[in-house]
Amino acid sequence: MRILAIWDNEAECDLVSMYLGIDDNEVTATPGIEQVEARLEAGGEFDIILMPIDLPEPEAGFEVFGRIIERFPGTPIVGACQPADVFRIVRFMANGMSAYVIRDAGGDYMFMLQAILDSTVDAVRAAREEQISAKLREEVESVRKLQESVIPKHLEAPHGYKIVGRYEPSQIRVLGGSPVTMAGGDYYDVFTLPDGKIALIVGDASGHGMKAAMSIMTMHTLMRMIRTQKYNDTSHFVQVINQQLYEQAIVNEEGGFITLLYAILDVEKQELQWTSAGHPPPILQNYETGEVAFLGDEDAGGLPLAVIEEAEYETYHSHIPNNIRMLMFTDGLEEAFPAGMTSKHDQFGNDGIMETLRQSKDLNLDDALQKLFDDSNAYTKGTGRHDDTSVVLLERFEKES
């Protein structure tokens, strides 16, 4: 610890230096009022400063105290006062002094100096860390709220359909001793295109925290800007988004990327056109046949977005019959696992998702959505999902004529 000891007489200054100059402490001692100005002018870096408040009398000591604060801003100061001057310490403490010690006539206070300085430095550091943590929590919360603001709260569905969606951030983490809900990189959106078709989107940026959230915000902005333009198929749209995101450093720096599932539902033809950029395809639950399966190959789709500028993507076409439910989701749902288990075989997995769909076939759509989150979370045995999760669940229940 680097200590600056400004004292009022040379004899005691030597004793103070001796008692404090133990372990790895570096003590810089300045005895007498005459040397104070030179010491302040010399500057330096110190972890803590020790000074008597009567240097050489209380009013002059307060002026010296003020100059010390100005010269060494942010450095904690411990004051030493005579028993009769304890009432004067209030003025110093009110103006930034961190702690004080009473100078008893026998000099026993010197045995306490090291402990007082240590505890003061620790307390000041803890207070600063809490301030930094509070500021960081505030910034994380702002980014999280910004991210969640682009996720629709209510989804409108065409006649004969019902659509629900939900986003849930990753589990509470501890930051500076206080809980904070982390910003994440999940995203979903559902909207009607100019020709009356329904666009359904689920995306997931790699990583966690503010970078992932800002990556998703960038993609959301781009998609909103170009979604009204005419694209003949989903793969063309995804290709354009990929080229735009490839140029965004916030997305692809340090190997970052975004997975995306983009689908367009033709309500009249009951056809789903979809393209995957490194994202799981939709799962279709057919109530007529009882089958629950991926639409197409589980590994269908191209590279995630922002990896290669000229990446190519495929367009898939799937018939959407009556009496079905269709699920689009991010990997937070699938990859839920108990603490200490990291193997893919320990995850809730696609088998868990499909089993929950089977078990919830008699529930209404909102309750079925809730059961997906509940079952996935329960699988973690109380530790909670470690990744944020987005789910879009579509239902078509209409008997054919």
C-alpha positions as CSV (number, residue, x, y, z in Angstrom):
1,M,0.0,0.0,0.0
2,R,1.3,3.5,-0.9
3,I,0.9,5.8,2.0
4,L,1.5,9.6,2.2
5,A,1.9,10.7,5.8
6,I,1.7,14.4,6.3
7,W,2.5,15.1,10.0
8,D,2.9,18.1,12.3
9,N,6.3,17.2,14.0
10,E,9.3,15.4,12.9
11,A,9.7,13.1,15.9
12,E,6.2,11.6,15.6
13,C,6.5,11.5,11.9
14,D,9.4,9.1,12.2
15,L,7.4,6.9,14.5
16,V,4.4,6.9,12.2
17,S,6.7,5.9,9.3
18,M,8.1,3.1,11.4
19,Y,4.8,1.7,12.4
20,L,3.3,1.9,8.9
21,G,6.5,0.8,7.0
22,I,5.8,-2.9,7.4
23,D,4.9,-5.6,5.0
24,D,5.0,-4.2,1.5
25,N,3.9,-0.6,2.4
26,E,5.6,2.3,0.8
27,V,5.5,5.3,3.2
28,T,6.2,8.8,2.0
29,A,6.5,11.0,5.1
30,T,6.3,14.8,5.2
31,P,7.1,16.4,8.6
32,G,6.1,19.9,9.4
33,I,3.8,22.5,7.8
34,E,6.7,24.1,6.0
35,Q,7.2,21.0,3.7
36,V,3.5,20.5,2.9
37,E,3.4,22.8,-0.1
38,A,6.5,21.1,-1.6
39,R,5.0,17.7,-1.1
40,L,1.7,18.7,-2.8
41,E,3.7,20.2,-5.7
42,A,5.6,16.9,-6.1
43,G,2.4,14.9,-6.5
44,G,2.7,11.2,-6.9
45,E,0.3,8.2,-6.7
46,F,-0.9,7.1,-3.3
47,D,-3.5,4.6,-2.0
48,I,-4.2,6.6,1.1
49,I,-3.2,9.8,2.9
50,L,-2.8,10.4,6.7
51,M,-2.8,13.8,8.2
52,P,-3.5,15.6,11.6
53,I,-6.4,18.0,11.4
54,D,-4.6,20.6,13.4
55,L,-1.7,21.4,11.0
56,P,-0.6,23.5,12.9
57,E,-4.1,24.5,14.1
58,P,-7.6,23.4,12.9
59,E,-8.4,26.2,10.5
60,A,-5.0,25.9,8.8
61,G,-5.4,22.1,8.9
62,F,-8.8,22.4,7.0
63,E,-7.1,24.6,4.3
64,V,-4.3,22.0,3.9
65,F,-7.0,19.3,3.8
66,G,-8.7,21.1,0.9
67,R,-5.5,21.4,-1.0
68,I,-4.8,17.7,-0.5
69,I,-8.2,16.8,-2.0
70,E,-7.6,19.1,-4.9
71,R,-4.1,17.6,-5.6
72,F,-5.1,14.0,-5.0
73,P,-8.7,13.7,-6.0
74,G,-10.3,10.4,-5.1
75,T,-7.6,9.3,-2.7
76,P,-9.0,8.5,0.7
77,I,-7.8,10.6,3.6
78,V,-7.6,9.6,7.3
79,G,-7.4,12.4,9.8
80,A,-5.8,12.3,13.3
81,C,-7.2,14.6,16.0
82,Q,-6.6,15.4,19.6
83,P,-9.3,14.1,22.1
84,A,-10.5,17.6,22.7
85,D,-10.9,18.3,19.0
86,V,-13.1,15.4,18.1
87,F,-16.1,17.7,17.5
88,R,-14.0,19.4,14.8
89,I,-13.7,16.2,12.8
90,V,-17.3,16.5,11.7
91,R,-16.4,19.4,9.3
92,F,-13.7,17.3,7.7
93,M,-15.8,14.2,7.4
94,A,-18.6,16.3,5.8
95,N,-16.2,17.5,3.2
96,G,-14.7,14.2,2.1
97,M,-12.5,12.8,4.8
98,S,-12.9,9.0,4.8
99,A,-12.0,8.1,8.5
100,Y,-10.3,9.4,11.6
101,V,-8.2,8.3,14.6
102,I,-7.9,10.0,18.0
103,R,-4.3,10.8,19.0
104,D,-4.2,9.8,22.7
105,A,-1.5,11.3,24.8
106,G,0.4,8.0,25.3
107,G,0.6,7.4,21.6
108,D,-1.2,4.1,21.7
109,Y,-3.2,5.1,18.6
110,M,-0.1,4.4,16.4
111,F,-0.6,0.7,17.0
112,M,-4.1,1.1,15.4
113,L,-3.0,3.1,12.3
114,Q,-2.2,0.1,10.0
115,A,-5.6,-1.5,10.7
116,I,-7.5,1.8,10.3
117,L,-5.7,2.6,7.0
118,D,-6.3,-1.0,5.7
119,S,-10.0,-0.9,6.6
120,T,-10.4,2.6,5.1
121,V,-8.8,1.6,1.8
122,D,-11.0,-1.6,1.6
123,A,-14.2,0.4,2.4
124,V,-13.4,3.1,-0.2
125,R,-12.7,0.4,-2.9
126,A,-15.9,-1.4,-2.1
127,A,-17.9,1.8,-2.3
128,R,-16.3,2.6,-5.7
129,E,-16.9,-0.9,-7.0
130,E,-20.6,-0.6,-5.9
131,Q,-20.9,2.7,-7.7
132,I,-19.3,1.2,-10.9
133,S,-21.6,-1.9,-10.6
134,A,-24.6,0.3,-10.1
135,K,-23.7,2.3,-13.2
136,L,-23.1,-0.9,-15.2
137,R,-26.4,-2.3,-14.0
138,E,-28.1,0.8,-15.2
139,E,-26.5,0.6,-18.6
140,V,-27.3,-3.1,-19.0
141,E,-30.9,-2.4,-18.0
142,S,-31.1,0.4,-20.6
143,V,-29.8,-1.8,-23.3
144,R,-32.1,-4.7,-22.2
145,K,-35.1,-2.4,-22.3
146,L,-34.1,-1.1,-25.7
147,Q,-33.8,-4.7,-27.0
148,E,-37.2,-5.7,-25.5
149,S,-38.8,-2.7,-27.0
150,V,-38.4,-4.1,-30.5
151,I,-40.0,-7.4,-29.6
152,P,-43.8,-7.2,-30.2
153,K,-46.1,-7.7,-27.2
154,H,-49.2,-8.6,-29.2
155,L,-49.2,-10.6,-32.4
156,E,-52.0,-10.2,-34.9
157,A,-53.0,-13.4,-36.7
158,P,-55.1,-13.8,-39.9
159,H,-58.5,-15.5,-39.8
160,G,-58.2,-19.2,-39.0
161,Y,-54.9,-18.7,-37.2
162,K,-53.7,-17.8,-33.8
163,I,-50.1,-16.7,-33.1
164,V,-48.4,-16.2,-29.7
165,G,-44.8,-15.3,-28.9
166,R,-42.7,-14.8,-25.9
167,Y,-39.1,-13.7,-25.0
168,E,-37.5,-14.5,-21.7
169,P,-34.0,-13.2,-20.8
170,S,-31.3,-15.4,-19.3
171,Q,-31.4,-16.1,-15.6
172,I,-30.5,-13.5,-13.0
173,R,-26.8,-13.1,-12.5
174,V,-25.0,-11.4,-9.7
175,L,-23.2,-8.1,-10.4
176,G,-21.7,-6.1,-7.6
177,G,-23.6,-8.1,-5.0
178,S,-27.0,-7.2,-6.6
179,P,-29.2,-9.1,-9.1
180,V,-29.4,-7.9,-12.7
181,T,-31.2,-9.3,-15.7
182,M,-28.8,-9.5,-18.6
183,A,-29.4,-8.1,-22.0
184,G,-29.4,-10.8,-24.6
185,G,-29.3,-11.5,-28.3
186,D,-32.7,-13.1,-29.0
187,Y,-35.3,-11.7,-31.3
188,Y,-38.7,-12.5,-32.9
189,D,-41.2,-10.6,-34.9
190,V,-44.4,-11.2,-36.8
191,F,-46.0,-8.8,-39.2
192,T,-48.2,-8.6,-42.3
193,L,-46.6,-7.9,-45.7
194,P,-48.2,-5.6,-48.2
195,D,-49.6,-8.5,-50.2
196,G,-51.3,-9.9,-47.0
197,K,-48.9,-12.7,-46.3
198,I,-47.5,-13.1,-42.8
199,A,-43.8,-12.8,-42.1
200,L,-42.5,-14.7,-39.1
201,I,-38.9,-14.2,-37.8
202,V,-36.8,-15.7,-35.0
203,G,-33.2,-14.7,-34.6
204,D,-30.3,-15.3,-32.1
205,A,-27.0,-13.3,-31.9
206,S,-24.0,-15.2,-30.7
207,G,-22.8,-14.5,-27.2
208,H,-24.5,-12.7,-24.4
209,G,-24.8,-9.2,-23.0
210,M,-24.7,-5.8,-24.6
211,K,-22.9,-6.8,-27.8
212,A,-25.4,-9.5,-28.6
213,A,-28.3,-7.1,-27.9
214,M,-26.8,-4.4,-30.1
215,S,-26.2,-7.0,-32.9
216,I,-29.9,-7.9,-32.8
217,M,-30.9,-4.2,-32.7
218,T,-28.8,-3.7,-35.9
219,M,-30.5,-6.6,-37.6
220,H,-33.9,-5.4,-36.5
221,T,-33.3,-1.9,-37.9
222,L,-32.1,-3.3,-41.3
223,M,-35.1,-5.6,-41.6
224,R,-37.5,-2.8,-40.8
225,M,-35.8,-0.6,-43.5
226,I,-36.0,-3.1,-46.3
227,R,-39.0,-5.3,-45.5
228,T,-41.4,-3.2,-47.6
229,Q,-39.2,-3.8,-50.7
230,K,-40.2,-6.5,-53.1
231,Y,-38.4,-9.8,-52.7
232,N,-39.5,-12.9,-54.6
233,D,-38.4,-15.4,-52.0
234,T,-37.2,-15.7,-48.4
235,S,-33.6,-16.7,-49.4
236,H,-33.2,-13.5,-51.4
237,F,-34.3,-11.4,-48.4
238,V,-31.9,-13.3,-46.1
239,Q,-29.1,-12.9,-48.5
240,V,-29.5,-9.1,-48.6
241,I,-29.7,-9.0,-44.8
242,N,-26.5,-11.1,-44.6
243,Q,-24.6,-8.7,-46.9
244,Q,-25.7,-5.7,-44.9
245,L,-24.8,-7.3,-41.5
246,Y,-21.4,-8.4,-42.8
247,E,-20.4,-4.8,-43.0
248,Q,-21.4,-4.1,-39.4
249,A,-18.4,-4.5,-37.0
250,I,-20.7,-4.6,-34.0
251,V,-22.1,-7.9,-35.3
252,N,-19.1,-9.8,-36.7
253,E,-16.1,-8.6,-34.6
254,E,-14.4,-11.3,-32.6
255,G,-16.2,-13.9,-34.6
256,G,-19.8,-12.8,-33.9
257,F,-22.7,-13.9,-36.0
258,I,-26.5,-14.1,-35.9
259,T,-28.7,-17.2,-36.7
260,L,-32.0,-16.4,-38.3
261,L,-35.2,-18.2,-39.4
262,Y,-37.3,-16.2,-41.8
263,A,-40.6,-17.5,-43.0
264,I,-43.5,-16.2,-45.0
265,L,-47.0,-17.7,-44.6
266,D,-49.3,-17.6,-47.6
267,V,-52.6,-17.8,-45.7
268,E,-54.8,-18.6,-48.7
269,K,-52.5,-21.3,-50.1
270,Q,-51.6,-22.6,-46.7
271,E,-48.0,-22.6,-47.7
272,L,-45.0,-21.7,-45.7
273,Q,-41.9,-20.4,-47.5
274,W,-38.9,-20.3,-45.2
275,T,-35.1,-19.9,-45.1
276,S,-32.7,-20.7,-42.4
277,A,-29.3,-19.0,-41.7
278,G,-27.8,-21.5,-39.2
279,H,-31.1,-21.7,-37.3
280,P,-33.3,-24.7,-36.5
281,P,-36.2,-25.1,-38.9
282,P,-39.8,-24.9,-37.6
283,I,-41.4,-27.9,-35.9
284,L,-44.8,-28.9,-37.1
285,Q,-47.3,-30.7,-34.8
286,N,-50.0,-32.4,-36.9
287,Y,-53.2,-33.2,-35.0
288,E,-54.6,-35.3,-37.8
289,T,-51.6,-37.7,-37.9
290,G,-50.2,-37.1,-34.4
291,E,-46.8,-36.5,-35.9
292,V,-44.4,-33.9,-34.4
293,A,-41.4,-33.3,-36.6
294,F,-39.2,-30.7,-38.1
295,L,-40.2,-29.2,-41.5
296,G,-37.5,-30.7,-43.6
297,D,-34.1,-31.7,-42.5
298,E,-33.1,-30.6,-38.9
299,D,-29.8,-29.3,-40.4
300,A,-31.4,-27.5,-43.3
301,G,-30.1,-24.0,-44.0
302,G,-27.0,-22.0,-44.7
303,L,-24.4,-20.3,-42.7
304,P,-25.3,-17.9,-39.9
305,L,-25.5,-14.2,-40.9
306,A,-22.3,-12.0,-41.0
307,V,-19.9,-14.9,-41.5
308,I,-19.3,-14.7,-45.3
309,E,-20.5,-11.8,-47.3
310,E,-21.6,-13.8,-50.4
311,A,-23.1,-16.7,-48.5
312,E,-26.0,-18.4,-50.4
313,Y,-29.3,-19.6,-48.8
314,E,-32.0,-21.9,-49.9
315,T,-35.8,-21.4,-50.0
316,Y,-38.0,-24.2,-48.6
317,H,-41.7,-24.7,-49.2
318,S,-43.9,-26.5,-46.8
319,H,-47.6,-27.2,-46.8
320,I,-49.4,-26.0,-43.6
321,P,-52.5,-28.2,-43.3
322,N,-55.5,-27.6,-41.0
323,N,-55.3,-28.6,-37.3
324,I,-51.7,-28.0,-36.6
325,R,-49.4,-26.1,-34.4
326,M,-46.0,-24.8,-35.7
327,L,-43.1,-23.8,-33.4
328,M,-40.2,-21.5,-34.1
329,F,-37.7,-21.1,-31.3
330,T,-34.1,-20.1,-30.3
331,D,-31.6,-22.5,-28.8
332,G,-32.2,-21.2,-25.2
333,L,-35.3,-23.5,-25.1
334,E,-33.4,-26.5,-26.4
335,E,-30.1,-26.1,-24.5
336,A,-31.5,-25.9,-21.0
337,F,-29.6,-28.2,-18.6
338,P,-28.9,-28.6,-14.9
339,A,-25.9,-27.0,-13.4
340,G,-22.7,-29.0,-13.8
341,M,-24.0,-30.8,-16.9
342,T,-22.6,-29.5,-20.2
343,S,-22.9,-32.4,-22.6
344,K,-25.4,-32.1,-25.4
345,H,-27.0,-35.3,-24.1
346,D,-27.8,-33.5,-20.8
347,Q,-29.9,-30.8,-22.5
348,F,-33.7,-30.5,-22.7
349,G,-33.1,-31.0,-26.4
350,N,-35.4,-31.3,-29.3
351,D,-36.8,-34.5,-27.8
352,G,-37.9,-32.5,-24.8
353,I,-39.5,-29.8,-26.9
354,M,-41.4,-32.4,-29.0
355,E,-42.6,-34.3,-25.9
356,T,-43.9,-31.1,-24.4
357,L,-45.8,-30.3,-27.6
358,R,-47.4,-33.8,-27.4
359,Q,-48.4,-33.3,-23.7
360,S,-49.9,-29.9,-24.4
361,K,-52.0,-30.8,-27.4
362,D,-55.2,-30.3,-25.4
363,L,-54.1,-27.0,-23.9
364,N,-55.0,-23.6,-25.4
365,L,-52.2,-21.9,-27.3
366,D,-51.2,-19.6,-24.5
367,D,-51.0,-22.4,-22.0
368,A,-49.0,-24.6,-24.4
369,L,-46.5,-21.7,-24.8
370,Q,-46.2,-21.4,-21.1
371,K,-45.7,-25.2,-20.7
372,L,-42.7,-25.0,-23.1
373,F,-41.0,-22.5,-20.9
374,D,-42.0,-24.3,-17.7
375,D,-40.8,-27.7,-18.9
376,S,-37.6,-26.4,-20.2
377,N,-36.9,-24.5,-17.0
378,A,-37.9,-27.4,-14.8
379,Y,-35.4,-29.6,-16.6
380,T,-32.6,-27.4,-15.2
381,K,-33.6,-28.6,-11.7
382,G,-33.8,-25.1,-10.3
383,T,-30.6,-23.6,-11.8
384,G,-32.5,-21.9,-14.6
385,R,-31.8,-21.5,-18.3
386,H,-28.4,-20.0,-19.1
387,D,-29.4,-18.4,-22.4
388,D,-32.2,-16.1,-23.3
389,T,-35.1,-17.8,-25.1
390,S,-37.6,-16.8,-27.8
391,V,-40.6,-18.8,-29.0
392,V,-43.2,-18.2,-31.6
393,L,-46.1,-20.6,-31.7
394,L,-48.7,-20.7,-34.5
395,E,-51.9,-22.6,-34.5
396,R,-54.4,-23.4,-37.3
397,F,-57.5,-25.2,-36.2
398,E,-60.1,-25.3,-39.0
399,K,-61.9,-28.3,-40.2
400,E,-61.7,-28.9,-44.0
401,S,-65.0,-28.6,-45.8
